């Protein structure tokens, strides 16, 4: 009875988070960049500063900043500083808060936390390699680590400099990591050890991913659809692990509860993406805090997988 109550509450909470995220898709433009004050400032800068063909510092040119970008950046912060001093509302520009860059890096906090997330995957690679070779899930966990590293590398690149290409590669890599988590989760939870069944499940997931990316890349880059697809896959994976925890509650009382704790923490961390706010000190915003929270969650999940692998490997 208690287990069913826990499951129902988690499902309700996850459904609320899902609906809130879906109902808040990203925007391509914002009040700030559409304002007459901003547009006038940028036009003035372009006609006075950029007309003289100034040379930007090397670190800005390395991250492909142009004179027009520099005008937009300076105008954005000039207006934002005035708003702060006048106790006025701070606005977003081109769908983003006005961040202070660091050595040309557009969102330094998100970049730093992305580096640490990628490092956590890298850190656990040697531990995964020490798992017994006969253990069926070993190779899939190793691939999971490499998929994770790849996704955070593209997150670093995207948050360093926001271009349409870096944005798409970040989204595609994140989608791959989410889908792959479901892929190996199904293999582990349902104890799929047959090569034919594994191949069939691999083909289904690969087809779904290629179709998803192809639609976004060649037909329409739909933010709302992309969020919906990723959240549904992620929630399905979470619910499967919750089900596993409940079914193993009395068989493995020492660790069966850990996936439920991880899912709960993930849902709480996801709420940061909903309750957005202007960045503290122009650096730390809700999205960067989401990246900060996942650093610990990655370590927590790997420790569970390693513990689970040690138990399972003795049975195979």
C-alpha positions in Angstrom: 0.0 0.0 0.0 2.8 2.4 0.9 4.7 1.5 -2.3 1.7 2.2 -4.4 1.2 5.5 -2.6 4.8 6.5 -3.3 4.5 5.5 -6.9 1.3 7.5 -7.4 2.7 10.6 -5.8 5.9 10.4 -7.9 3.8 9.9 -11.1 1.6 12.9 -10.2 4.6 15.1 -9.5 6.4 14.0 -12.7 3.2 14.7 -14.7 2.9 18.2 -13.4 6.6 18.9 -14.2 6.1 17.5 -17.7 3.1 19.7 -18.4 4.8 22.8 -17.1 7.9 22.2 -19.2 5.9 21.5 -22.3 3.8 24.7 -21.8 7.0 26.8 -21.6 8.8 26.3 -24.9 11.9 28.5 -25.7 11.5 31.7 -27.6 13.7 33.0 -30.4 13.2 36.7 -29.5 12.4 38.6 -26.3 11.1 41.9 -25.0 14.7 43.2 -24.6 15.9 42.7 -28.2 12.5 44.0 -29.6 12.6 47.2 -27.6 13.1 50.5 -29.4 15.8 51.5 -26.9 17.9 48.4 -27.8 17.3 48.7 -31.5 18.4 52.3 -31.5 21.5 51.6 -29.4 22.6 48.8 -31.8 22.0 50.9 -34.9 24.0 53.8 -33.5 26.9 51.5 -32.6 26.9 49.9 -36.0 27.0 53.3 -37.7 29.7 54.8 -35.5 31.9 52.0 -34.2 31.6 49.2 -36.7 31.8 51.6 -39.7 35.5 52.2 -38.6 36.3 48.5 -39.0 37.7 48.0 -35.4 39.8 45.0 -34.5 38.4 43.0 -31.7 40.6 41.3 -29.1 42.0 37.9 -29.9 39.9 36.0 -27.3 36.7 37.5 -28.8 37.7 36.7 -32.3 38.6 33.1 -31.2 34.9 32.7 -30.1 33.8 34.3 -33.4 32.4 37.5 -31.9 31.9 40.2 -34.5 31.5 44.0 -34.2 27.8 43.6 -34.5 27.8 41.0 -31.8 29.9 43.4 -29.6 27.4 46.2 -30.2 24.5 44.0 -29.1 26.4 42.8 -26.1 27.3 46.3 -24.9 23.9 47.7 -25.6 22.2 44.8 -23.7 24.3 45.4 -20.6 24.1 49.2 -20.8 20.3 48.9 -20.7 20.4 46.1 -18.1 22.7 48.2 -15.8 20.3 51.1 -16.0 17.4 48.8 -15.2 19.1 47.5 -12.1 20.1 50.9 -10.8 16.5 52.2 -11.4 14.9 49.1 -9.9 13.2 48.2 -13.2 12.5 44.8 -14.6 15.4 43.0 -16.3 14.5 41.6 -19.7 15.8 38.7 -21.8 17.5 39.3 -25.2 17.1 36.8 -28.0 15.7 34.3 -25.6 18.5 34.5 -23.0 19.2 36.5 -19.9 22.0 39.2 -20.1 25.0 37.2 -19.0 28.5 38.6 -18.4 30.9 36.8 -20.6 34.3 35.6 -19.5 37.2 35.7 -22.0 34.7 35.5 -24.8 32.7 32.6 -23.2 29.0 33.5 -23.4 27.7 31.7 -20.3 30.7 30.9 -18.0 28.7 29.2 -15.2 27.0 26.8 -17.5 30.3 26.0 -19.2 32.0 25.3 -15.9 29.3 23.1 -14.7 29.1 21.3 -18.0 32.9 20.6 -17.8 32.3 19.1 -14.3 29.4 16.9 -15.6 31.6 15.6 -18.4 34.4 14.9 -16.0 32.1 12.8 -13.8 31.4 10.5 -16.7 35.1 10.4 -17.5 36.0 9.7 -13.9 33.8 6.6 -13.7 35.1 5.0 -17.0 38.0 3.2 -15.2 35.6 1.8 -12.6 33.3 0.6 -15.3 36.2 -1.1 -17.1 36.9 -3.1 -13.9 33.6 -4.8 -14.0 33.8 -8.5 -15.0 34.0 -9.0 -18.7 31.3 -11.7 -18.7 28.8 -9.2 -17.2 26.4 -8.5 -20.1 25.7 -4.9 -19.2 29.4 -3.8 -19.0 29.7 -2.8 -22.6 26.5 -0.9 -22.5 27.5 1.0 -19.4 30.8 1.9 -21.1 29.0 3.3 -24.1 26.7 5.2 -21.7 29.8 7.0 -20.3 31.1 7.9 -23.7 27.6 9.1 -24.8 27.5 11.3 -21.6 30.9 12.7 -22.3 29.9 13.6 -25.8 26.7 15.3 -24.7 28.5 17.5 -22.2 31.2 18.4 -24.6 28.6 19.9 -26.9 27.0 21.6 -24.0 30.3 23.2 -23.3 30.6 24.3 -26.9 27.0 25.6 -27.0 27.2 27.6 -23.8 30.6 29.0 -24.8 29.1 30.5 -28.0 25.5 30.2 -29.0 25.1 29.6 -32.8 22.3 27.7 -34.6 24.7 24.8 -35.3 26.1 24.5 -31.8 22.6 24.7 -30.4 21.4 21.9 -32.7 24.4 19.7 -31.9 23.8 20.3 -28.2 20.1 19.3 -28.5 20.9 16.3 -30.6 23.6 15.0 -28.2 21.3 15.6 -25.2 18.5 13.7 -26.9 20.9 10.8 -27.6 21.9 10.6 -24.0 18.3 10.6 -22.8 17.3 7.9 -25.3 20.4 5.8 -24.6 19.5 5.9 -20.9 16.2 4.3 -21.8 17.9 1.8 -24.1 20.2 0.3 -21.5 17.6 0.7 -18.8 15.2 -1.6 -20.6 18.0 -4.1 -21.1 18.9 -4.1 -17.4 15.4 -3.9 -15.9 13.8 -6.6 -18.1 17.0 -8.8 -18.0 17.4 -8.9 -21.8 20.4 -11.0 -22.5 19.5 -12.5 -25.9 21.5 -11.1 -28.8 18.5 -11.1 -31.1 16.3 -9.2 -28.7 19.1 -6.8 -28.0 19.6 -6.2 -31.7 15.9 -5.6 -32.2 15.7 -3.1 -29.3 18.8 -1.4 -30.7 17.2 -1.1 -34.1 14.0 0.4 -32.6 15.9 3.0 -30.6 18.3 3.9 -33.5 15.4 4.3 -35.9 13.6 6.5 -33.5 16.6 8.7 -32.9 17.5 9.0 -36.6 13.8 9.9 -37.4 13.7 12.4 -34.6 17.0 14.2 -35.6 16.1 14.0 -39.3 12.7 15.8 -38.7 14.4 18.5 -36.6 17.3 19.0 -39.1 15.6 18.6 -42.5 12.0 19.5 -41.9 11.5 21.8 -38.9 13.5 22.5 -35.8 10.5 22.5 -33.5 11.6 23.4 -29.9 8.2 22.3 -28.4 8.3 18.9 -30.2 11.9 18.3 -29.2 11.2 19.1 -25.5 8.1 16.9 -25.6 10.0 13.9 -27.1 12.9 14.1 -24.7 10.7 14.6 -21.6 8.5 11.6 -22.6 11.5 9.4 -23.1 13.1 10.6 -19.9 9.9 10.1 -17.9 9.3 6.6 -19.3 12.8 5.7 -18.2 12.2 7.1 -14.7 8.9 5.3 -14.3 10.6 2.0 -15.4 13.2 2.4 -12.7 10.6 3.3 -10.1 8.8 0.1 -11.0 12.0 -1.8 -10.6 12.6 -0.3 -7.2 9.1 -1.2 -6.0 9.3 -4.8 -7.3 12.7 -5.2 -5.6 11.9 -3.4 -2.4 12.0 -6.6 -0.2 14.5 -8.5 -2.3 17.2 -5.8 -2.1 16.4 -3.5 0.8 19.9 -2.0 0.9 19.8 -0.4 -2.5 16.4 -0.9 -4.2 15.3 2.5 -3.0 18.2 4.4 -4.7 16.6 4.8 -8.2 13.5 6.3 -6.6 15.7 8.8 -4.7 17.6 9.6 -8.0 14.3 10.1 -9.9 13.0 12.4 -7.2 16.1 14.5 -7.2 16.1 14.7 -11.0 12.5 16.0 -10.9 13.3 18.6 -8.3 16.3 19.7 -10.3 14.1 19.9 -13.4 11.9 22.4 -11.6 14.8 24.9 -11.8 14.1 25.1 -15.6 10.5 26.2 -14.8 11.1 28.8 -12.1 13.5 30.9 -14.2 15.0 34.1 -12.9 17.6 36.7 -14.0 21.2 35.5 -13.4 22.8 36.3 -10.1 25.8 38.7 -10.6 25.0 38.3 -14.3 26.5 34.8 -14.3 24.4 32.1 -12.4 20.9 31.4 -13.6 18.4 28.6 -13.2 19.7 26.7 -16.2 23.3 26.7 -14.9 22.0 25.6 -11.4 20.3 22.7 -13.2 23.7 21.7 -14.7 25.2 22.1 -11.2 22.7 19.8 -9.6 23.3 17.0 -12.2 27.0 16.7 -11.2 26.1 14.9 -8.0 23.3 13.0 -9.6 25.7 11.5 -12.2 28.0 10.3 -9.4 25.0 8.9 -7.4 23.7 7.0 -10.4 27.1 5.5 -11.4 27.6 4.3 -7.8 24.2 2.6 -8.0 25.0 1.0 -11.4 28.3 -0.3 -10.1 26.8 -1.7 -6.9 24.0 -3.3 -9.0 26.5 -4.7 -11.4 28.5 -6.3 -8.6 25.3 -8.0 -7.3 24.1 -9.1 -10.8 27.5 -10.3 -12.0 27.6 -12.9 -9.3 24.3 -14.3 -10.5 25.4 -14.7 -14.1 
